[in-house]
Amino acid sequence: MQTSLEESRPDLVALKQKQQAAWSSGDYAVVGTTLQIVGETLCEAVDLRAGAKVLDVAAGNGNATLAAARRWGKVTSTDYVPALLERGKARAAAERLEVLFQTADAEDLPFSAGEFDVVLSTFGVMFTADHSKAAQEMIRVCRRGGKIGMSNWTPAGFIGQVFKTLGRHVPPAPGAQSPALRGSPDHLQHLFGAAGSIATTERQFTFRYRTPAHFMDVFRQWYGPMLKAFAALPEAGKTALEQDLLALIAQMNRAKDGTMVVESSYLDVVVTKA
């Protein structure tokens, strides 16, 4: 019997709830702080000007938020995990930066059309359940002539391969789109092409850990998607997943001294709204 179109569609509400639970587990801020350079680079990519009204979407613990505030932007930092916003708030307070923090869903932003000069997201909005809806919201709240800047992991890069490995052991929900698609120029064109011009630059972020085992310890304990993947498996499955991830690291590790130095490609994306 053929499956109806309605039955084949992913349950995006359930998927979002599952994702929110994943990002609320562990403590992404432990990993997030190591990625700060990406927020700084993205603010330069969009040529952020002092006084610009900036929205950071799915901000996590605030890497792009802090980078924009350091450049005297008027920043609103949003995420649907309040605990992560509290981490960002503490970081901003430590640097005496003025930032407005607000809980918000990237797929239903509580802001007016054209309210912001710049809309940013570093490794955040790429993980939304409904790629199209999140893209349309970013476009909607950005003014004409404004810029949308994103940093997204690529499918072929290290983190893209980590998620592919997780998916082999814990299959995603039927119909769910891979977050790494946001690192594909063709997918970005599909999502943002009608809004204006798109410029992409492939960059490398370098994961530096004491050892591959240290990376595994940190990510299994603090990185929500990996924590949840391991929790869903029996002991034999946990062992098999860890072995596959360590094999991936060994394949990509350029360090020869026992430490871990693995480069992961990502795209800096700048959409200039027409």
Secondary structure, 3 states (H helix, E strand, C coil): CCCCHHHHCCCHHHHHHHHHHHHHCCCHHHHHHHHHHHHHHHHHHCCCCCCCEEEECCCCCCHHHHHHHHCCCEEEEEECCHHHHHHHHHHHHHCCCCEEEEECECCECCCCCCCEEEEEEECCHHHCCCHHHHHHHHHHHEEEEEEEEEEEECCCCHHHHHHHHHHHHCCCCCCCCCHHHHHCHHHHHHHHHHHEEEEEEEEEEEEEECCHHHHHHHHHHHCHHHHHHHHCCCHHHHHHHHHHHHHHHHHHCCCCCCCEEEEEEEEEEEEEEC
